[in-house]
Amino acid sequence: MSAQLPLNAATQAAPARKTQPGRPDWVREPLLHFLLIGAALFGIDRLVNRGTDEANEIVISAQVTKEARDLFKAKRGHEPTAEEMKALQKVWLDNEVLYREGLALQLDKGDTAIRERVIFKALSVVDGGTQLPPASDEVLRDWFEKRRAKYDEPARFDFQEAVLGGEAGETAVRAFVDLLNNGTPGDAKAGLRVFKGRPHGNLTQSYGEGFAKALESAAAGQWLALQSRDGWHAVRLDATSAGKPASFEALRGVVLQDWTDAVLAEQRSAAVAALAKKYTVKVEAPAP
């Protein structure tokens, strides 16, 4: 048997969290186990643990691993790292544990959509055992300072990109940059793209770390040939706006909500992990 936690159920079980555009840190999100993967990862219903006789044995099959890898690659554009693959398997395992515990508590009685409702009910039982510690200003401020990068306003960059047709290599791009710096309009031989207010994280995600650092250190108004992860680009930095540190006092309500979500998610994960200890977990090697 396998387990599936629907997105709507998970959302009802935990308060909404503030999200940050352009931050690819999904692995570190405290609600990872219950929000990001959703129904897609566990759509291979009944392919896992089929024919397993041991009631307390859970097998993370090669098929589950392959499906998780394929879905991750389709969404993220690259193969998952070993750490990311381990996190995906942990998501599946947590939901399988919740599903089995829900069945053991007979939470499926009277339900037609057993799988989704049982997991949600089991998660509700787990949530009933969570309890927030006191949220003093000292606690919240310490939590805020350790995660300041999430709340600070980053420096932002305005730039243009002149895109040559086809797959232009370094030589062609550098030659075109020379023309641009000698007065040729940016859209004379290429499509011109204009970007406003792009933060470092967004540049890194789109073009790569090396490209982002080179653009950010460039002189405004000068066309450059910069290499990104997907090839060479003719770009010109137009303007830079400095970052602004966040104020704890102004964001206290937001910080309190984020802290609450994180603490409850940690307690939830710990409770599911404790339940999982009663099971013997096996991970099949992926098919060659």
C-alpha beads as a LAMMPS data file, in Angstrom:
LAMMPS data file: protein, C-alpha beads

288 atoms
287 bonds

1 atom types
1 bond types

-500.0 500.0 xlo xhi
-500.0 500.0 ylo yhi
-500.0 500.0 zlo zhi

Masses

1 110.0

Atoms # bond

1 1 1 0.000 0.000 0.000
2 1 1 1.139 3.594 -0.405
3 1 1 0.123 6.889 1.090
4 1 1 -0.987 10.198 -0.297
5 1 1 -1.512 13.506 1.460
6 1 1 -3.605 15.908 -0.663
7 1 1 -2.559 19.514 -0.866
8 1 1 -5.909 20.836 0.362
9 1 1 -5.838 18.582 3.397
10 1 1 -2.320 19.608 4.312
11 1 1 -3.191 23.235 3.945
12 1 1 -6.108 22.855 6.325
13 1 1 -3.858 21.171 8.854
14 1 1 -1.343 24.021 9.084
15 1 1 -1.609 27.815 8.789
16 1 1 -0.545 29.481 5.565
17 1 1 3.121 30.467 5.396
18 1 1 4.667 33.542 3.866
19 1 1 6.606 32.576 0.747
20 1 1 9.653 34.286 -0.746
21 1 1 9.879 34.650 -4.542
22 1 1 13.040 33.395 -6.127
23 1 1 14.256 31.347 -3.197
24 1 1 14.972 27.753 -4.240
25 1 1 15.344 26.470 -0.670
26 1 1 12.484 24.050 -0.754
27 1 1 14.443 21.348 1.059
28 1 1 14.802 23.563 4.126
29 1 1 11.143 24.575 4.346
30 1 1 9.630 23.245 7.600
31 1 1 6.348 22.285 5.901
32 1 1 8.149 20.284 3.215
33 1 1 6.623 16.997 4.285
34 1 1 3.061 18.188 3.910
35 1 1 2.918 20.991 1.325
36 1 1 5.377 20.784 -1.568
37 1 1 5.139 17.261 -2.871
38 1 1 1.382 16.719 -2.702
39 1 1 -0.628 14.292 -4.713
40 1 1 1.748 14.083 -7.665
41 1 1 4.527 12.265 -5.829
42 1 1 2.197 9.635 -4.461
43 1 1 0.129 9.114 -7.597
44 1 1 1.533 5.604 -8.034
45 1 1 -1.130 4.327 -5.704
46 1 1 -0.962 0.660 -4.707
47 1 1 2.351 0.034 -6.429
48 1 1 4.235 -0.055 -3.147
49 1 1 4.234 -2.779 -0.506
50 1 1 1.986 -4.967 -2.688
51 1 1 2.177 -8.467 -1.356
52 1 1 4.027 -7.456 1.829
53 1 1 3.156 -9.873 4.585
54 1 1 4.950 -8.184 7.457
55 1 1 2.519 -5.706 9.023
56 1 1 5.325 -3.581 10.418
57 1 1 7.503 -3.541 7.302
58 1 1 7.498 -0.635 4.870
59 1 1 9.270 -0.935 1.530
60 1 1 10.212 2.230 -0.349
61 1 1 10.253 0.511 -3.702
62 1 1 12.420 1.291 -6.690
63 1 1 9.233 2.393 -8.458
64 1 1 8.532 5.009 -5.763
65 1 1 12.112 6.266 -6.014
66 1 1 11.946 6.456 -9.812
67 1 1 8.603 8.272 -9.772
68 1 1 9.903 10.759 -7.204
69 1 1 13.049 11.368 -9.263
70 1 1 11.074 11.835 -12.482
71 1 1 8.605 14.258 -10.885
72 1 1 11.402 16.235 -9.236
73 1 1 13.322 16.508 -12.514
74 1 1 10.199 17.581 -14.409
75 1 1 9.534 20.346 -11.882
76 1 1 13.085 21.477 -11.077
77 1 1 14.849 20.791 -14.374
78 1 1 17.631 18.667 -12.907
79 1 1 18.186 15.349 -11.166
80 1 1 17.743 15.431 -7.369
81 1 1 20.881 15.304 -5.266
82 1 1 21.355 12.486 -2.772
83 1 1 20.080 14.797 -0.008
84 1 1 17.031 15.824 -2.038
85 1 1 16.279 12.202 -2.926
86 1 1 16.448 11.278 0.740
87 1 1 13.997 14.099 1.542
88 1 1 11.559 12.896 -1.130
89 1 1 11.658 9.363 0.257
90 1 1 11.096 10.782 3.744
91 1 1 7.958 12.532 2.473
92 1 1 6.584 9.272 1.135
93 1 1 7.527 7.391 4.306
94 1 1 5.828 9.925 6.606
95 1 1 2.611 9.689 4.618
96 1 1 2.723 5.895 4.572
97 1 1 3.171 5.872 8.354
98 1 1 0.210 8.275 8.780
99 1 1 -1.909 6.134 6.495
100 1 1 -1.187 2.941 8.417
101 1 1 -1.671 4.612 11.776
102 1 1 -4.977 6.020 10.582
103 1 1 -6.126 2.562 9.534
104 1 1 -5.016 1.147 12.888
105 1 1 -7.176 3.761 14.616
106 1 1 -10.064 2.816 12.283
107 1 1 -10.236 6.371 11.012
108 1 1 -11.336 5.059 7.631
109 1 1 -14.767 3.991 8.865
110 1 1 -17.543 5.617 6.883
111 1 1 -15.220 7.191 4.331
112 1 1 -15.294 6.494 0.606
113 1 1 -12.090 8.355 -0.311
114 1 1 -10.159 6.344 2.257
115 1 1 -6.614 7.235 1.432
116 1 1 -6.826 11.035 1.551
117 1 1 -9.191 11.214 4.474
118 1 1 -7.356 8.666 6.600
119 1 1 -4.061 10.511 6.233
120 1 1 -5.725 13.821 7.021
121 1 1 -7.464 12.378 10.087
122 1 1 -4.243 10.769 11.310
123 1 1 -2.443 14.065 10.841
124 1 1 -5.196 15.802 12.805
125 1 1 -4.614 13.357 15.668
126 1 1 -0.898 14.150 15.537
127 1 1 -1.606 17.892 15.481
128 1 1 -3.798 17.489 18.542
129 1 1 -0.690 16.516 20.517
130 1 1 1.355 19.549 19.517
131 1 1 1.771 22.489 21.871
132 1 1 3.472 25.810 21.244
133 1 1 6.070 27.023 23.752
134 1 1 5.809 30.655 24.952
135 1 1 6.514 33.138 22.143
136 1 1 8.344 35.960 23.916
137 1 1 9.935 38.852 22.052
138 1 1 13.328 37.422 22.941
139 1 1 12.479 34.075 21.340
140 1 1 10.976 35.666 18.244
141 1 1 13.798 38.173 17.800
142 1 1 16.422 35.423 18.041
143 1 1 14.497 33.362 15.461
144 1 1 14.212 36.447 13.228
145 1 1 17.934 37.266 13.385
146 1 1 18.912 33.708 12.457
147 1 1 16.698 33.957 9.370
148 1 1 17.246 37.605 8.543
149 1 1 18.038 36.836 4.899
150 1 1 14.398 35.807 4.480
151 1 1 13.077 39.169 5.654
152 1 1 15.672 41.703 4.487
153 1 1 14.932 43.510 1.235
154 1 1 17.700 42.361 -1.154
155 1 1 19.656 44.555 -3.503
156 1 1 17.980 44.657 -6.916
157 1 1 19.369 45.027 -10.409
158 1 1 17.976 46.501 -13.632
159 1 1 19.635 45.205 -16.786
160 1 1 19.132 44.574 -20.486
161 1 1 19.937 41.503 -22.539
162 1 1 20.430 41.564 -26.313
163 1 1 19.623 38.084 -27.564
164 1 1 21.222 36.917 -30.814
165 1 1 19.278 34.389 -32.873
166 1 1 20.212 30.713 -32.651
167 1 1 22.842 29.368 -30.264
168 1 1 25.473 32.118 -30.401
169 1 1 28.865 31.133 -29.001
170 1 1 31.426 33.208 -27.119
171 1 1 33.070 34.630 -30.250
172 1 1 29.799 35.829 -31.773
173 1 1 28.570 37.336 -28.512
174 1 1 31.828 39.168 -27.831
175 1 1 31.850 40.578 -31.358
176 1 1 28.260 41.755 -30.924
177 1 1 29.116 43.333 -27.558
178 1 1 31.887 45.346 -29.247
179 1 1 29.325 46.654 -31.736
180 1 1 26.901 47.541 -28.954
181 1 1 29.568 49.461 -27.048
182 1 1 30.389 51.366 -30.244
183 1 1 26.849 52.633 -30.673
184 1 1 24.892 49.833 -32.351
185 1 1 21.349 49.711 -30.849
186 1 1 20.691 46.709 -28.625
187 1 1 17.820 45.556 -30.792
188 1 1 19.598 45.976 -34.134
189 1 1 20.515 42.321 -34.609
190 1 1 18.739 40.678 -31.714
191 1 1 15.716 40.667 -29.480
192 1 1 16.071 43.071 -26.585
193 1 1 14.920 42.001 -23.120
194 1 1 14.590 44.466 -20.264
195 1 1 14.650 43.267 -16.653
196 1 1 13.704 45.382 -13.647
197 1 1 14.377 44.804 -9.967
198 1 1 15.944 41.350 -10.209
199 1 1 17.459 40.247 -6.838
200 1 1 20.648 38.201 -6.554
201 1 1 18.742 34.994 -5.759
202 1 1 16.665 35.339 -8.906
203 1 1 19.765 35.997 -11.050
204 1 1 21.480 32.961 -9.581
205 1 1 18.464 30.755 -10.181
206 1 1 18.062 31.909 -13.790
207 1 1 21.659 32.291 -14.931
208 1 1 24.015 30.830 -12.311
209 1 1 26.195 32.212 -9.516
210 1 1 29.097 33.291 -11.752
211 1 1 26.838 35.300 -14.056
212 1 1 25.102 36.991 -11.110
213 1 1 28.357 38.081 -9.446
214 1 1 29.800 39.365 -12.727
215 1 1 26.711 41.420 -13.535
216 1 1 26.432 42.844 -10.026
217 1 1 30.055 44.017 -10.065
218 1 1 29.818 45.495 -13.585
219 1 1 29.830 49.222 -14.354
220 1 1 26.420 50.562 -15.323
221 1 1 25.925 51.350 -19.006
222 1 1 28.590 48.960 -20.322
223 1 1 27.650 45.961 -22.486
224 1 1 29.344 42.730 -21.399
225 1 1 29.648 39.184 -22.695
226 1 1 28.783 36.975 -19.742
227 1 1 28.588 33.211 -19.570
228 1 1 25.681 31.550 -17.780
229 1 1 24.812 27.938 -17.221
230 1 1 23.050 27.841 -20.590
231 1 1 25.489 29.782 -22.777
232 1 1 26.779 33.282 -23.504
233 1 1 24.747 36.476 -23.104
234 1 1 25.182 40.112 -24.136
235 1 1 23.990 42.125 -21.141
236 1 1 24.196 45.667 -19.769
237 1 1 23.655 46.696 -16.166
238 1 1 21.427 49.782 -16.029
239 1 1 20.931 50.457 -12.322
240 1 1 21.299 48.974 -8.860
241 1 1 19.150 49.584 -5.792
242 1 1 20.681 48.860 -2.407
243 1 1 19.190 46.300 -0.067
244 1 1 17.349 47.304 3.094
245 1 1 17.530 45.470 6.425
246 1 1 14.173 44.372 7.791
247 1 1 12.762 45.765 11.029
248 1 1 11.709 43.186 13.610
249 1 1 9.186 45.589 15.126
250 1 1 7.512 46.205 11.774
251 1 1 7.381 42.483 10.933
252 1 1 6.659 41.033 14.366
253 1 1 3.264 39.668 13.324
254 1 1 4.708 38.000 10.245
255 1 1 7.607 36.578 12.269
256 1 1 5.205 35.215 14.884
257 1 1 3.176 33.423 12.197
258 1 1 6.303 32.002 10.534
259 1 1 7.710 30.888 13.885
260 1 1 4.390 29.250 14.814
261 1 1 4.250 27.370 11.515
262 1 1 7.854 26.219 11.840
263 1 1 7.565 25.051 15.459
264 1 1 4.337 23.141 14.836
265 1 1 5.795 21.566 11.692
266 1 1 8.884 20.437 13.624
267 1 1 6.707 18.924 16.338
268 1 1 4.539 17.228 13.716
269 1 1 7.566 15.758 11.956
270 1 1 9.016 14.542 15.246
271 1 1 5.709 12.876 16.168
272 1 1 5.485 11.087 12.809
273 1 1 9.129 10.013 13.107
274 1 1 8.352 8.527 16.533
275 1 1 5.450 6.578 15.037
276 1 1 7.675 5.362 12.227
277 1 1 10.041 3.675 14.694
278 1 1 7.616 0.781 15.092
279 1 1 8.118 -0.102 11.399
280 1 1 11.009 -1.770 9.636
281 1 1 11.769 0.374 6.605
282 1 1 13.457 -1.051 3.517
283 1 1 14.586 0.899 0.464
284 1 1 14.872 -1.033 -2.779
285 1 1 17.765 -0.262 -5.077
286 1 1 16.655 1.559 -8.240
287 1 1 16.344 -0.516 -11.378
288 1 1 19.455 -0.347 -13.606

Bonds

1 1 1 2
2 1 2 3
3 1 3 4
4 1 4 5
5 1 5 6
6 1 6 7
7 1 7 8
8 1 8 9
9 1 9 10
10 1 10 11
11 1 11 12
12 1 12 13
13 1 13 14
14 1 14 15
15 1 15 16
16 1 16 17
17 1 17 18
18 1 18 19
19 1 19 20
20 1 20 21
21 1 21 22
22 1 22 23
23 1 23 24
24 1 24 25
25 1 25 26
26 1 26 27
27 1 27 28
28 1 28 29
29 1 29 30
30 1 30 31
31 1 31 32
32 1 32 33
33 1 33 34
34 1 34 35
35 1 35 36
36 1 36 37
37 1 37 38
38 1 38 39
39 1 39 40
40 1 40 41
41 1 41 42
42 1 42 43
43 1 43 44
44 1 44 45
45 1 45 46
46 1 46 47
47 1 47 48
48 1 48 49
49 1 49 50
50 1 50 51
51 1 51 52
52 1 52 53
53 1 53 54
54 1 54 55
55 1 55 56
56 1 56 57
57 1 57 58
58 1 58 59
59 1 59 60
60 1 60 61
61 1 61 62
62 1 62 63
63 1 63 64
64 1 64 65
65 1 65 66
66 1 66 67
67 1 67 68
68 1 68 69
69 1 69 70
70 1 70 71
71 1 71 72
72 1 72 73
73 1 73 74
74 1 74 75
75 1 75 76
76 1 76 77
77 1 77 78
78 1 78 79
79 1 79 80
80 1 80 81
81 1 81 82
82 1 82 83
83 1 83 84
84 1 84 85
85 1 85 86
86 1 86 87
87 1 87 88
88 1 88 89
89 1 89 90
90 1 90 91
91 1 91 92
92 1 92 93
93 1 93 94
94 1 94 95
95 1 95 96
96 1 96 97
97 1 97 98
98 1 98 99
99 1 99 100
100 1 100 101
101 1 101 102
102 1 102 103
103 1 103 104
104 1 104 105
105 1 105 106
106 1 106 107
107 1 107 108
108 1 108 109
109 1 109 110
110 1 110 111
111 1 111 112
112 1 112 113
113 1 113 114
114 1 114 115
115 1 115 116
116 1 116 117
117 1 117 118
118 1 118 119
119 1 119 120
120 1 120 121
121 1 121 122
122 1 122 123
123 1 123 124
124 1 124 125
125 1 125 126
126 1 126 127
127 1 127 128
128 1 128 129
129 1 129 130
130 1 130 131
131 1 131 132
132 1 132 133
133 1 133 134
134 1 134 135
135 1 135 136
136 1 136 137
137 1 137 138
138 1 138 139
139 1 139 140
140 1 140 141
141 1 141 142
142 1 142 143
143 1 143 144
144 1 144 145
145 1 145 146
146 1 146 147
147 1 147 148
148 1 148 149
149 1 149 150
150 1 150 151
151 1 151 152
152 1 152 153
153 1 153 154
154 1 154 155
155 1 155 156
156 1 156 157
157 1 157 158
158 1 158 159
159 1 159 160
160 1 160 161
161 1 161 162
162 1 162 163
163 1 163 164
164 1 164 165
165 1 165 166
166 1 166 167
167 1 167 168
168 1 168 169
169 1 169 170
170 1 170 171
171 1 171 172
172 1 172 173
173 1 173 174
174 1 174 175
175 1 175 176
176 1 176 177
177 1 177 178
178 1 178 179
179 1 179 180
180 1 180 181
181 1 181 182
182 1 182 183
183 1 183 184
184 1 184 185
185 1 185 186
186 1 186 187
187 1 187 188
188 1 188 189
189 1 189 190
190 1 190 191
191 1 191 192
192 1 192 193
193 1 193 194
194 1 194 195
195 1 195 196
196 1 196 197
197 1 197 198
198 1 198 199
199 1 199 200
200 1 200 201
201 1 201 202
202 1 202 203
203 1 203 204
204 1 204 205
205 1 205 206
206 1 206 207
207 1 207 208
208 1 208 209
209 1 209 210
210 1 210 211
211 1 211 212
212 1 212 213
213 1 213 214
214 1 214 215
215 1 215 216
216 1 216 217
217 1 217 218
218 1 218 219
219 1 219 220
220 1 220 221
221 1 221 222
222 1 222 223
223 1 223 224
224 1 224 225
225 1 225 226
226 1 226 227
227 1 227 228
228 1 228 229
229 1 229 230
230 1 230 231
231 1 231 232
232 1 232 233
233 1 233 234
234 1 234 235
235 1 235 236
236 1 236 237
237 1 237 238
238 1 238 239
239 1 239 240
240 1 240 241
241 1 241 242
242 1 242 243
243 1 243 244
244 1 244 245
245 1 245 246
246 1 246 247
247 1 247 248
248 1 248 249
249 1 249 250
250 1 250 251
251 1 251 252
252 1 252 253
253 1 253 254
254 1 254 255
255 1 255 256
256 1 256 257
257 1 257 258
258 1 258 259
259 1 259 260
260 1 260 261
261 1 261 262
262 1 262 263
263 1 263 264
264 1 264 265
265 1 265 266
266 1 266 267
267 1 267 268
268 1 268 269
269 1 269 270
270 1 270 271
271 1 271 272
272 1 272 273
273 1 273 274
274 1 274 275
275 1 275 276
276 1 276 277
277 1 277 278
278 1 278 279
279 1 279 280
280 1 280 281
281 1 281 282
282 1 282 283
283 1 283 284
284 1 284 285
285 1 285 286
286 1 286 287
287 1 287 288
